[in-house]
Every structure is written in C-alpha cells, then in structure tokens.
Amino acid sequence: MTFLNSTFAHPGWLLALALPLVAAVAYWISTKQRKQRAIAFGNFTIVGSLGNKSSARLRHVVAISALLSLVLVIISLAGPISETKVARNRATVMLVVDVSLSMSATDVAPDRITAAKEAGQEFVENLPDDLNIGLVTFSGRARTAVSPTTNHDTVNRALQAAELDQATATGDAIAAALDAITQFSDSVQGGGEGSPPATIVLLSDGKQTVPQELDDPRGAYTAAAEAAKAGVPVNTISFGTAQGAITVQGELIPVPNDDDSLREIARRTKGEFFSAGSLEQLRDAYGSLEDDIGYELKRAENPRPYLIAAFAMLLVTVGSLLVTNRRIPQ
C-alpha cells in the first residue's frame, strides 16, 4: 500500500494513527476544561499556572513530542519499504576493447587507446569486488585475455598490456566474450543459484573490417543475434570523433568513429549505446554502466529511521518533564 508517497508492508497498522489524533483532541479539550473549571471555582493559582507561558509551552512540548513518538512507532510497525543500492556480487561482465591501429588516433588526448585504458581501469576498479570480470581484446582477431574472475587487478594488468594491431573483427570479439561467459556459467551452475546474470561492455572506435559484412557468419550482427538468444545484453561505446586520423607509411588515413553499427548491436541485444568523443565522456559512459551493471535496487522494510526519530521524540518528552520539575496542576 502507498501512503504519502511511501509504501508499507503492513498497512493495517496505519489505522492506528487515529489513536494519536484522538489523544491530541482529548489533550486540547482537557486543557480548555481545566482552565474553565479553575475560573469557575475561583482557583486563581491554577489559572495563573495555566496561563504561564513558559509552563504552558513545556506542557505542550511534552504532549506534542509524546504524540509524535507514538505516530513514528505506528509508522515503523506498518513496515515502511525503501529502496537500497546493493552490489550485484553474482554478476559477470566481459569487457571487450578494440585494439586496432585506429585506436592510436590522437583526436582524443593523448590518444584513443591510452584514454580507453585509463577509463577502462577506473571502470573495473569501481565495480563491486565480488563481481566477476573478464577481458577480451580484439583487432583482426579476438583474444580472451582474462576469463571472468574476481581478481580485478589481473584484468587491469591485461588491459594495460594490450598492444595495437591491424584490422577490426568486432563479431569475433562478441563471440569470444559469449564463449567466456558460457564456460564460466557452466562452471558455477553447481552452486544451486543457477547461472549468474551476464553482460558485455564493448568499446570500439571504428567499423568492422573482418569480415566486411556485418551479417556474415563471423560478423557483428550475427554475434549480436547469438548474444540476444543467450539473453546477454551488449552495451556498446563508440569512442572517438569524426576528425580522427592516423598516419600509415607517411599517409594520413581518416578513422572516424562508427556510431551506426554499434548502436544497432546494442539495440538488437537490448543493451545501451553510448558515444564518447573525449576521456571525460568515456568516463561518464562507464559511470552510467557501473550503476546499471554493478548495482541493483532492492526493496525491503526499513523501519529504522522512524524508530530512531521516535526515540529522539521520547528523549524530548523525558527532558521536558525533567525541566518542569513539578507536576502539571490537575
């Protein structure tokens, strides 16, 4: 049940909020009646006491804090539900990084590959410690540098050691990541919880060149179809700018980033697509993925804040009673 934009596990307890309301009305009526009786019987000592502003304030503080404490206890008994961000410790992430020669372009300072390694390392370090991470690097062929592991330092060392080479086999890279996920899932299924959820994060700066066609049996779209069938989203990051270029044997060759195919890969696998033209934009893309991949929101009863507030109100009540240091006149 939702009440005042909050959800409760045991909403029936909210009916008990009528009790402090009735008590508040009774207190107000009692205060009025006591003053009227004192005037009627000529007890001006009590009238003076009732009229004393300091004394009246303390009585009101006692009553209000006691009633608020009761309200907060009732709300806590109703089981307020909150969302808490918790780590996905069972998830598997395959980081797939393009190390083709075009990644040496300097349109992203200091160059694409250096920026990619820096942001990739931060991404790995920011994920939960118990999350399994693997690494695939690819140029003209794909290489599984690290199978899924909780040893994130191993992943980062392999990423920093990656070297550039010719060509871009995007389809092979996705297929290699899927194979690594499948092998890892098969090895942990005996734990009784089934296969851990898995996702692929693919960073590339250019078009697939091996093979030429995206729909080829080794192509990126074919691999994306396999990922979709396996229920593994491929989150893609197109890295670089349209002005990117590299020099090969003295010739300047344009290497613009390719948004279209990477966007389509993400769409076909129900992943997310990002375009990053700078190190900061790449960090932002990874940061968004960190929340989606590494953490989840769990709903659970959380009465603690209300109980703490109720205890604080109870302390105010007791403190106010001690300050008065006398009985409230009857």
C-alpha positions as CSV (number, residue, x, y, z in Angstrom):
1,M,0.0,0.0,0.0
2,T,1.2,3.5,-0.8
3,F,0.6,6.3,1.7
4,L,2.0,9.8,1.3
5,N,4.3,8.6,-1.4
6,S,5.6,5.8,0.8
7,T,4.9,2.0,0.5
8,F,4.2,-0.2,3.5
9,A,4.4,-3.9,4.1
10,H,1.8,-3.9,6.9
11,P,-0.5,-1.0,6.0
12,G,-3.2,-2.1,8.5
13,W,-1.1,-0.6,11.3
14,L,-1.7,2.9,9.7
15,L,-5.3,2.7,11.0
16,A,-3.8,3.1,14.5
17,L,-2.8,6.6,13.6
18,A,-6.3,7.5,14.7
19,L,-5.1,6.9,18.3
20,P,-2.7,9.9,18.5
21,L,-5.2,12.0,16.7
22,V,-7.9,11.2,19.3
23,A,-5.3,11.8,22.0
24,A,-4.4,15.2,20.6
25,V,-8.0,16.2,20.5
26,A,-8.5,14.9,24.1
27,Y,-5.5,16.9,25.3
28,W,-6.8,20.1,23.7
29,I,-10.3,19.6,25.2
30,S,-8.8,18.7,28.6
31,T,-6.6,21.8,28.7
32,K,-9.6,24.0,27.9
33,Q,-11.8,22.3,30.5
34,R,-9.2,22.6,33.3
35,K,-8.9,26.3,32.7
36,Q,-12.6,26.8,32.7
37,R,-13.1,24.8,35.9
38,A,-10.4,26.8,37.6
39,I,-12.0,30.0,36.7
40,A,-15.5,28.8,37.7
41,F,-14.3,27.7,41.2
42,G,-12.0,30.7,41.7
43,N,-8.8,28.8,41.8
44,F,-6.6,31.6,40.5
45,T,-3.4,29.8,41.5
46,I,-4.2,27.2,38.9
47,V,-5.4,29.8,36.4
48,G,-2.1,31.6,36.8
49,S,-0.2,28.4,36.3
50,L,-2.2,27.5,33.2
51,G,-1.6,31.0,31.9
52,N,2.1,31.0,32.5
53,K,3.6,31.0,29.0
54,S,6.8,29.1,29.9
55,S,4.8,26.4,31.8
56,A,2.3,26.1,29.0
57,R,5.0,25.7,26.4
58,L,6.6,22.9,28.4
59,R,3.3,21.1,28.8
60,H,2.7,21.4,25.0
61,V,6.2,20.2,24.2
62,V,5.7,17.1,26.4
63,A,2.3,16.4,24.8
64,I,3.4,17.0,21.2
65,S,6.7,15.1,21.5
66,A,4.9,12.1,23.1
67,L,2.3,12.1,20.4
68,L,4.9,12.3,17.6
69,S,6.8,9.5,19.2
70,L,3.6,7.4,19.1
71,V,3.0,8.3,15.5
72,L,6.5,7.3,14.5
73,V,6.3,4.0,16.3
74,I,3.0,3.2,14.5
75,I,4.6,4.1,11.1
76,S,7.5,1.8,11.9
77,L,5.1,-1.0,12.8
78,A,3.5,-0.5,9.4
79,G,6.7,-1.6,7.8
80,P,7.9,1.3,5.6
81,I,9.6,0.0,2.5
82,S,12.7,1.7,1.0
83,E,15.0,1.0,-1.9
84,T,18.6,0.3,-1.2
85,K,21.5,0.2,-3.6
86,V,23.3,-3.1,-3.2
87,A,26.2,-4.7,-5.2
88,R,25.4,-7.4,-7.8
89,N,28.0,-9.8,-6.4
90,R,27.0,-12.7,-8.7
91,A,27.0,-10.8,-12.0
92,T,29.5,-11.5,-14.8
93,V,30.9,-8.7,-17.0
94,M,33.0,-9.2,-20.1
95,L,34.9,-6.0,-21.0
96,V,35.6,-6.1,-24.8
97,V,38.2,-3.5,-26.0
98,D,39.2,-2.6,-29.6
99,V,43.0,-2.5,-30.0
100,S,43.0,-2.0,-33.8
101,L,45.5,0.5,-35.2
102,S,42.9,3.2,-35.4
103,M,42.9,3.4,-31.6
104,S,46.3,5.3,-32.0
105,A,44.4,8.4,-33.3
106,T,45.0,11.5,-31.3
107,D,41.6,13.2,-31.7
108,V,41.1,12.1,-28.0
109,A,44.0,13.2,-25.9
110,P,46.6,11.8,-25.5
111,D,45.3,9.2,-27.9
112,R,42.3,6.8,-28.1
113,I,44.0,3.7,-26.7
114,T,45.6,5.5,-23.7
115,A,42.4,7.1,-22.8
116,A,40.5,3.9,-23.2
117,K,42.9,2.0,-20.9
118,E,42.7,4.7,-18.3
119,A,38.9,4.9,-18.3
120,G,38.7,1.1,-18.5
121,Q,40.9,0.6,-15.5
122,E,38.7,3.1,-13.5
123,F,35.6,1.2,-14.6
124,V,37.0,-2.1,-13.4
125,E,38.2,-0.6,-10.1
126,N,34.8,0.9,-9.4
127,L,32.8,-2.3,-9.8
128,P,32.0,-4.4,-6.7
129,D,34.9,-6.5,-5.5
130,D,33.0,-9.8,-5.8
131,L,31.7,-9.2,-9.3
132,N,33.3,-11.4,-11.9
133,I,35.0,-9.5,-14.7
134,G,36.7,-10.8,-17.9
135,L,38.6,-9.1,-20.7
136,V,38.6,-9.7,-24.5
137,T,40.8,-7.5,-26.7
138,F,40.5,-7.5,-30.5
139,S,42.0,-6.3,-33.7
140,G,42.0,-8.6,-36.7
141,R,41.3,-11.4,-34.3
142,A,39.8,-11.7,-30.8
143,R,41.7,-12.8,-27.8
144,T,40.3,-13.7,-24.4
145,A,42.9,-12.1,-22.2
146,V,41.2,-12.9,-18.9
147,S,38.4,-15.2,-18.2
148,P,35.8,-14.0,-15.6
149,T,37.4,-13.5,-12.3
150,T,37.1,-11.5,-9.1
151,N,40.8,-10.7,-9.3
152,H,40.2,-7.3,-10.8
153,D,44.0,-6.4,-10.7
154,T,44.6,-9.2,-13.2
155,V,42.0,-7.7,-15.6
156,N,43.6,-4.3,-15.3
157,R,47.2,-5.6,-15.9
158,A,46.0,-7.4,-19.0
159,L,44.2,-4.3,-20.2
160,Q,47.3,-2.1,-19.8
161,A,49.5,-4.7,-21.6
162,A,47.2,-4.8,-24.7
163,E,49.0,-3.9,-27.9
164,L,47.6,-2.4,-31.1
165,D,47.3,-4.5,-34.3
166,Q,45.7,-4.3,-37.7
167,A,42.0,-4.8,-38.6
168,T,38.8,-4.9,-36.6
169,A,36.9,-8.2,-36.0
170,T,34.0,-7.0,-33.9
171,G,31.9,-10.1,-34.5
172,D,34.7,-12.4,-33.3
173,A,35.1,-10.3,-30.2
174,I,31.5,-10.6,-29.2
175,A,31.6,-14.3,-29.9
176,A,34.7,-14.7,-27.7
177,A,33.0,-12.8,-24.9
178,L,30.0,-15.1,-25.2
179,D,32.1,-18.2,-25.1
180,A,33.9,-17.0,-22.0
181,I,30.5,-16.2,-20.3
182,T,29.2,-19.7,-21.2
183,Q,32.2,-21.5,-19.9
184,F,32.2,-19.6,-16.7
185,S,28.4,-20.0,-16.2
186,D,28.8,-23.8,-16.7
187,S,31.5,-23.9,-14.1
188,V,29.4,-22.2,-11.4
189,Q,25.9,-23.7,-12.0
190,G,26.5,-26.3,-9.4
191,G,26.1,-23.7,-6.7
192,G,22.3,-24.1,-6.7
193,E,21.6,-20.5,-7.7
194,G,21.7,-21.0,-11.5
195,S,23.8,-19.0,-13.9
196,P,24.8,-15.5,-12.8
197,P,23.5,-12.6,-14.9
198,A,26.0,-11.6,-17.6
199,T,26.6,-8.6,-19.8
200,I,29.1,-7.4,-22.3
201,V,30.6,-4.0,-22.5
202,L,32.1,-3.3,-26.0
203,L,34.3,-0.3,-26.7
204,S,35.3,0.3,-30.3
205,D,36.2,3.3,-32.4
206,G,35.6,2.1,-36.0
207,K,33.8,-0.1,-38.4
208,Q,34.2,-3.8,-38.5
209,T,36.7,-4.8,-41.3
210,V,37.0,-8.5,-40.7
211,P,34.8,-9.7,-42.3
212,Q,33.5,-6.9,-44.4
213,E,29.8,-7.7,-43.9
214,L,28.1,-7.3,-40.6
215,D,25.7,-10.1,-41.3
216,D,28.5,-12.5,-42.3
217,P,28.6,-15.7,-40.2
218,R,31.5,-14.1,-38.4
219,G,30.0,-10.6,-38.5
220,A,29.0,-8.4,-35.6
221,Y,25.2,-8.6,-36.3
222,T,25.4,-12.4,-36.3
223,A,27.2,-12.4,-33.0
224,A,24.7,-9.9,-31.6
225,A,21.9,-12.3,-32.6
226,E,23.6,-15.1,-30.6
227,A,24.0,-12.7,-27.6
228,A,20.3,-11.8,-27.8
229,K,19.4,-15.5,-27.9
230,A,21.5,-16.1,-24.8
231,G,19.9,-13.2,-23.0
232,V,23.2,-11.3,-22.8
233,P,23.0,-7.6,-23.5
234,V,25.8,-6.0,-25.3
235,N,26.4,-2.4,-24.1
236,T,28.4,-0.5,-26.7
237,I,30.6,2.6,-26.6
238,S,31.5,4.3,-29.8
239,F,34.8,6.1,-28.9
240,G,36.5,8.8,-30.9
241,T,35.4,11.6,-33.2
242,A,34.7,12.2,-36.9
243,Q,38.0,14.0,-37.2
244,G,40.1,11.0,-36.1
245,A,43.1,10.1,-38.3
246,I,46.2,8.0,-38.2
247,T,49.4,8.1,-40.3
248,V,50.4,4.9,-42.1
249,Q,53.6,4.9,-44.1
250,G,53.5,8.6,-44.3
251,E,49.9,8.7,-45.5
252,L,47.1,10.3,-43.4
253,I,44.2,8.0,-43.1
254,P,40.8,9.1,-41.7
255,V,39.5,6.8,-38.9
256,P,36.2,8.3,-37.9
257,N,34.2,6.6,-35.1
258,D,31.3,4.5,-36.2
259,D,28.1,5.1,-34.2
260,D,25.7,3.3,-36.5
261,S,26.8,-0.3,-36.2
262,L,27.5,-0.1,-32.5
263,R,24.1,1.5,-31.9
264,E,22.4,-1.3,-33.8
265,I,24.4,-4.0,-31.9
266,A,23.1,-2.5,-28.6
267,R,19.6,-2.3,-29.9
268,R,19.5,-5.9,-31.1
269,T,20.7,-7.2,-27.7
270,K,18.7,-4.8,-25.5
271,G,21.9,-3.2,-24.3
272,E,22.7,0.5,-24.0
273,F,24.6,2.6,-26.6
274,F,27.0,5.5,-25.7
275,S,29.0,7.8,-27.9
276,A,32.2,9.3,-26.3
277,G,34.4,11.8,-28.0
278,S,36.6,12.5,-25.0
279,L,38.1,10.9,-22.0
280,E,35.5,12.6,-19.7
281,Q,32.6,11.4,-21.9
282,L,34.1,7.9,-21.8
283,R,34.2,8.1,-18.0
284,D,30.6,9.3,-18.0
285,A,29.6,6.3,-20.1
286,Y,31.4,3.8,-17.9
287,G,30.0,5.6,-14.8
288,S,26.4,5.0,-16.1
289,L,27.2,1.4,-16.8
290,E,28.7,0.9,-13.3
291,D,25.4,1.7,-11.7
292,D,23.4,-0.5,-14.1
293,I,25.8,-3.4,-14.1
294,G,27.4,-3.4,-10.7
295,Y,24.5,-2.5,-8.5
296,E,20.8,-3.1,-8.2
297,L,18.0,-1.5,-6.1
298,K,16.4,-3.8,-3.6
299,R,13.2,-3.1,-1.8
300,A,13.0,-4.0,1.9
301,E,11.3,-3.0,5.1
302,N,13.3,-0.2,6.7
303,P,11.6,1.0,10.0
304,R,15.0,2.1,11.5
305,P,14.8,5.8,10.6
306,Y,11.3,6.0,12.1
307,L,12.3,4.2,15.3
308,I,15.4,6.5,15.7
309,A,13.1,9.5,15.3
310,A,10.6,8.1,17.8
311,F,13.4,7.6,20.3
312,A,14.5,11.2,19.8
313,M,11.0,12.4,20.4
314,L,10.8,10.2,23.6
315,L,14.0,11.9,24.8
316,V,12.5,15.3,24.2
317,T,9.4,14.2,26.2
318,V,11.5,13.0,29.2
319,G,13.7,16.0,29.0
320,S,10.8,18.4,29.1
321,L,9.3,16.6,32.0
322,L,12.5,16.9,33.9
323,V,12.8,20.6,33.2
324,T,9.3,21.3,34.6
325,N,10.5,19.7,37.8
326,R,6.9,19.6,39.1
327,R,3.6,18.0,38.4
328,I,1.2,19.6,36.0
329,P,-1.7,21.0,38.0
330,Q,-4.8,18.9,37.9
